Amino acid sequence: MSIVRKRSAAHKAYIPSNARDNQYILAEFAITDELIKLIAPYTSKNSVQPYYHLYQSLSQLLFTLSNDYDIKSSLFIANDKLVRVRYSQEMHQWQTSQQILFYYDPQSHELQNSFFDASIRAKKITLLFLASGDDIRINAALFHQKVTGLLANFTEQIKLPTKAIRLRDHQHLTYDLFAKNKGCLGTQAHKLRPIYERYKSQDVAISPECSAISYAVINLTVNNRILGLVDIDANSIDPYNPLYTYLTDTFSLVAKRFNLNNGALIANGLVPIVRHSLHEIISKMGELQMLGYNPNLSPCGLVSKWKADELVDNVQLIFVATTEDSKNSGYAKFVNQIEQAMRLLATELEIPINKDELTLRFHQHIAYDFHG
């Protein structure tokens, strides 16, 4: 009996009860000449805002259908920027040249809005759906089903082939690894099953051609205490080389100790974007550090990206799961390995766990061509 209990415990992750859930779904489709002729046949390129009618018509249809399908938060985006969503107690959004970021609390915020420049023809339309209410993870399949129902209606009304839409379902589970040390004693047991398995158990089928990737991002704040761990020569041309070398060595040490062989340390000021890719990709794209992984291949190893002459506020530690990591009905063991590695990291870096936060955000993403 005790052996059974131990095996069962290994396949569950005990997440603090104050963990935060997020889910958002993106539906993207290209703006073609055919689409413009269907929606805005009298568009004149000589107009000051030639694409206003196109964008306005599509956004109003989105908002009408969102109300019909009881989807509280939906956004229409036509600026070709990378969409990112994060939790915040205050709702706000901001943009950079490459990104548009939305911060919201799914328990208290609802919004419908559109973002476009009617004088510019974007390459694609992005429809963003934000989950709302309590029990986001439990209701994820239902929310996915609502969105696909809306999209089927949306494509029918504008005569858009359903396969023209690329659907992406993003889910996050975010918590402080040391929440217990700060008095949060409640926990929730999770197997952290793959999305398609969770949806299947609730009779929500998704495309068998769906691609999936799961990974964890840990945010390590670079404060004065961390800086004091190494000798920094302010007069050197690469003053922070000792710091990033030390952090990389420590990251590699704790990762390998707990058999985590697929990951990255990002300390170059770029935003790490992890994507499913048939081949490993590590490339810089403006503000973004692109990391492409194929979960079906053997681990790609650990990589580290930094700029020795610049001090960053935060270092991102990333661990990417392989298909093997979900074989025991979920990613719980994978997350437990990460937690153990981060506790060792905290010891090595002398992090005061009763005071400082070390936030882990566990991502699960799926993507597929919509078929209605």
C-alpha positions in Angstrom: 0.0 0.0 0.0 2.8 2.4 0.9 4.5 1.7 -2.5 1.3 2.5 -4.3 0.9 5.8 -2.4 4.5 6.8 -3.2 4.0 6.1 -6.9 0.7 8.0 -6.9 2.4 11.0 -5.2 5.2 11.1 -7.8 2.5 11.6 -10.5 0.9 14.5 -8.7 2.1 18.1 -8.2 0.9 19.9 -5.1 0.3 23.5 -6.3 -0.3 26.3 -3.7 -3.9 27.1 -3.3 -3.2 30.8 -4.2 -1.9 29.8 -7.7 -3.4 31.8 -10.6 -5.0 30.2 -13.7 -5.1 31.9 -17.2 -6.5 30.7 -20.5 -6.7 32.5 -23.7 -7.4 31.4 -27.3 -6.2 33.0 -30.5 -7.8 32.6 -33.8 -5.8 34.0 -36.7 -6.5 34.2 -40.4 -4.9 36.1 -43.3 -6.4 39.2 -44.9 -6.8 38.3 -48.6 -8.1 40.2 -51.6 -11.1 37.8 -51.6 -11.9 38.6 -48.0 -11.8 42.3 -48.6 -14.1 41.9 -51.7 -16.6 39.9 -49.6 -16.6 42.2 -46.5 -15.8 45.6 -47.9 -16.3 45.5 -51.7 -16.2 49.3 -52.1 -12.8 49.7 -50.4 -10.8 52.5 -52.1 -7.0 52.6 -51.6 -7.2 56.3 -52.2 -9.3 56.8 -49.0 -7.6 58.1 -45.9 -8.8 55.0 -44.0 -9.5 52.4 -46.7 -9.8 49.5 -44.3 -12.1 51.0 -41.7 -15.2 49.2 -43.0 -13.4 45.9 -43.2 -12.1 46.1 -39.6 -15.2 47.6 -38.2 -17.5 45.0 -39.8 -15.4 42.0 -38.6 -15.0 43.4 -35.1 -18.7 44.1 -34.7 -19.5 40.6 -35.8 -17.0 39.2 -33.3 -18.6 41.2 -30.4 -22.1 40.3 -31.4 -21.3 36.6 -31.5 -19.3 36.8 -28.3 -22.5 38.0 -26.6 -24.5 35.2 -28.2 -22.0 32.6 -27.0 -21.6 34.1 -23.5 -17.9 34.9 -24.0 -17.2 37.9 -21.7 -13.9 39.1 -23.1 -13.0 39.2 -26.8 -10.6 41.4 -28.7 -10.2 42.2 -32.4 -6.6 42.8 -33.4 -5.3 43.8 -36.9 -1.8 45.1 -36.3 0.4 42.0 -36.9 1.8 42.2 -33.4 2.6 39.2 -31.2 -0.2 38.9 -28.6 0.7 38.1 -25.0 -1.6 37.8 -22.0 -0.7 38.0 -18.3 -2.5 38.2 -15.0 -2.9 41.5 -13.2 -5.2 42.9 -10.6 -5.5 46.0 -12.7 -6.7 45.7 -16.3 -4.5 47.4 -18.9 -2.8 46.9 -22.2 0.3 48.3 -23.8 2.1 47.9 -27.1 5.6 47.8 -28.4 6.7 47.8 -32.0 6.3 43.9 -32.0 4.0 43.1 -29.2 0.6 43.9 -27.8 0.2 42.8 -24.1 -3.0 42.4 -22.2 -3.1 42.3 -18.4 -6.3 41.3 -16.6 -7.9 39.3 -13.8 -10.2 36.6 -15.1 -12.3 36.8 -11.9 -13.2 40.4 -12.2 -12.5 41.9 -15.6 -14.5 41.8 -18.8 -13.6 43.6 -22.0 -14.4 44.0 -25.7 -12.2 46.1 -27.8 -10.5 46.4 -31.2 -7.0 47.4 -32.1 -6.2 48.5 -35.7 -5.1 51.3 -37.9 -7.7 51.7 -40.6 -5.1 53.3 -43.0 -3.0 50.1 -43.0 -3.7 46.7 -44.5 -2.5 44.2 -41.9 -1.3 40.8 -43.0 -3.7 38.9 -40.7 -6.6 39.3 -38.3 -6.2 38.0 -34.7 -9.3 37.3 -32.6 -8.4 37.0 -28.9 -10.7 35.3 -26.4 -10.0 35.6 -22.7 -11.4 33.0 -20.2 -13.2 34.5 -17.3 -14.7 33.5 -13.9 -13.6 30.9 -11.4 -12.1 27.4 -12.0 -10.4 28.4 -15.3 -8.6 25.1 -15.6 -11.7 23.0 -14.8 -13.8 24.9 -17.4 -11.1 25.1 -20.0 -12.7 22.5 -22.3 -16.1 24.2 -22.1 -14.5 27.6 -22.9 -12.6 26.0 -25.9 -16.0 24.5 -27.1 -17.7 27.9 -26.8 -14.9 29.6 -28.9 -15.0 26.9 -31.6 -18.8 27.2 -31.8 -18.4 31.0 -32.2 -15.8 30.6 -34.9 -17.9 28.1 -36.9 -20.7 30.8 -37.0 -18.2 33.6 -37.7 -16.6 31.8 -40.7 -20.1 30.9 -42.0 -21.3 34.5 -41.9 -18.2 35.9 -43.7 -17.9 32.8 -46.1 -14.3 32.2 -44.8 -13.1 28.6 -45.2 -12.7 27.2 -41.7 -9.3 25.7 -42.5 -8.1 29.3 -43.1 -8.1 29.8 -39.3 -5.2 28.8 -37.1 -6.4 28.2 -33.6 -4.1 28.4 -30.5 -5.2 27.6 -27.0 -2.8 28.9 -24.3 -3.1 27.9 -20.6 -0.9 29.1 -17.7 -0.6 28.1 -14.1 1.4 30.6 -12.1 2.6 30.4 -8.5 5.4 31.3 -6.1 7.5 28.2 -5.5 8.0 29.2 -1.9 4.4 30.1 -1.1 4.4 27.6 1.8 7.3 29.4 3.4 5.3 32.6 3.4 2.3 31.0 5.1 0.2 29.6 2.2 -0.3 26.1 3.6 -3.2 25.0 1.3 -2.4 23.0 -1.8 -4.2 21.5 -4.8 -3.2 18.2 -6.3 -2.7 18.2 -10.1 -1.7 15.6 -12.5 -1.2 18.3 -15.1 -2.5 16.2 -18.0 -1.9 17.3 -21.6 -4.7 19.5 -22.9 -6.0 17.0 -25.5 -6.4 14.3 -22.8 -8.3 16.7 -20.5 -10.5 17.8 -23.3 -11.1 14.2 -24.5 -12.2 13.2 -21.0 -14.9 15.9 -21.2 -16.0 14.8 -24.7 -14.5 17.8 -26.4 -12.6 16.6 -29.4 -9.8 18.5 -31.0 -7.9 18.0 -34.3 -5.6 14.9 -34.3 -3.2 17.1 -36.2 -2.9 19.4 -33.2 0.7 20.4 -32.2 1.3 20.7 -28.4 4.1 22.1 -26.3 4.5 22.4 -22.5 7.1 24.3 -20.6 7.9 26.3 -17.5 9.3 29.8 -17.1 10.9 30.8 -13.8 11.5 34.5 -13.2 14.7 35.3 -11.2 15.0 38.9 -10.1 18.5 40.3 -10.3 18.8 42.3 -7.1 21.8 43.6 -5.1 22.1 40.4 -3.1 22.5 38.4 -6.4 25.0 40.9 -7.7 27.0 40.5 -4.5 27.6 36.8 -5.2 30.3 37.7 -7.7 33.0 40.3 -8.3 32.0 42.8 -10.9 34.5 45.1 -12.5 32.6 48.2 -13.6 35.5 49.3 -15.7 35.5 46.2 -17.8 34.1 46.0 -21.3 32.0 43.0 -20.2 31.4 43.7 -16.5 28.5 41.3 -16.1 30.2 38.3 -17.6 31.1 36.8 -14.2 27.5 37.2 -13.0 25.9 35.5 -16.1 28.6 32.8 -16.1 27.9 32.0 -12.4 24.1 31.9 -13.0 24.5 29.7 -16.0 26.8 27.3 -14.2 24.4 27.1 -11.3 21.4 26.7 -13.7 23.2 23.8 -15.5 24.1 22.2 -12.2 20.7 22.1 -10.7 19.0 21.2 -14.0 21.2 18.2 -14.6 21.0 17.1 -10.9 17.2 16.6 -11.5 17.4 15.3 -15.0 16.2 18.4 -16.7 18.0 18.5 -20.1 15.9 20.8 -22.2 16.0 24.4 -21.4 17.4 27.9 -21.6 18.7 30.8 -19.5 17.8 34.1 -21.1 19.5 37.2 -19.8 19.8 39.4 -22.8 16.8 41.7 -22.2 14.8 39.9 -24.9 11.3 38.4 -24.4 11.6 34.6 -24.7 8.9 33.0 -26.9 8.7 29.2 -26.9 7.1 27.6 -29.8 6.5 24.1 -31.2 8.9 23.5 -34.1 10.0 20.5 -36.1 13.6 21.6 -35.8 15.3 23.3 -32.9 15.4 27.1 -33.4 17.2 29.6 -31.3 17.1 33.0 -32.9 16.7 36.7 -32.2 13.8 38.6 -33.8 13.9 42.2 -32.7 12.6 42.3 -29.1 12.0 38.6 -29.1 14.2 35.6 -28.3 12.6 32.8 -30.3 13.0 29.2 -28.9 11.7 26.4 -31.1 11.5 22.9 -29.8 10.1 19.6 -31.0 8.8 17.7 -28.0 9.0 14.4 -29.9 12.8 14.6 -30.2 15.5 13.9 -27.7 16.3 16.9 -25.4 18.2 19.6 -27.2 20.3 20.4 -24.1 20.6 23.7 -22.1 21.4 27.0 -23.8 22.3 30.4 -22.3 21.9 33.8 -23.9 23.2 37.0 -22.3 24.8 40.3 -23.1 27.9 40.7 -20.9 27.9 44.5 -21.0 24.2 44.9 -19.9 22.6 44.2 -16.6 19.0 42.9 -16.8 16.4 43.2 -14.2 15.3 39.6 -14.5 16.7 36.4 -15.8 14.3 33.9 -17.3 14.9 30.2 -16.6 13.0 28.0 -19.1 12.4 24.2 -19.0 10.7 22.6 -22.0 9.0 19.2 -21.6 9.4 16.4 -24.1 6.7 13.8 -25.0 8.4 11.5 -22.5 7.6 13.9 -19.7 3.9 13.3 -20.0 3.9 9.5 -20.3 2.8 9.0 -16.7 -0.6 10.6 -17.5 0.6 14.1 -16.9 3.4 16.6 -16.4 3.3 16.5 -12.6 6.6 14.7 -12.3 8.2 17.2 -14.7 7.0 20.1 -12.6 8.1 18.4 -9.4 11.6 18.0 -10.9 11.6 21.7 -11.6 10.6 22.6 -8.1 13.3 20.4 -6.6 15.9 22.0 -9.0 14.7 25.5 -8.0 14.9 24.8 -4.3 18.5 23.7 -4.9 19.1 26.9 -6.9 17.7 28.9 -4.1 20.2 27.3 -1.7 23.1 27.9 -4.1 22.1 31.5 -4.7 21.3 32.1 -1.0 17.8 33.3 -1.8 15.7 34.1 1.4 12.7 31.9 0.6 10.7 33.4 3.4 10.9 36.8 1.8 11.7 36.6 -1.9 9.4 35.2 -4.6 10.5 32.7 -7.2 7.6 32.6 -9.6 7.0 29.6 -11.8 4.6 29.8 -14.7 3.7 26.5 -16.3 2.5 26.8 -19.9 0.5 24.4 -21.9 -0.2 25.3 -25.5 -1.9 23.6 -28.4 -2.4 24.7 -32.0 -4.2 23.4 -35.0 -5.9 24.4 -38.2 -9.6 24.9 -37.5 -12.1 22.6 -39.3 -15.4 23.8 -37.9 
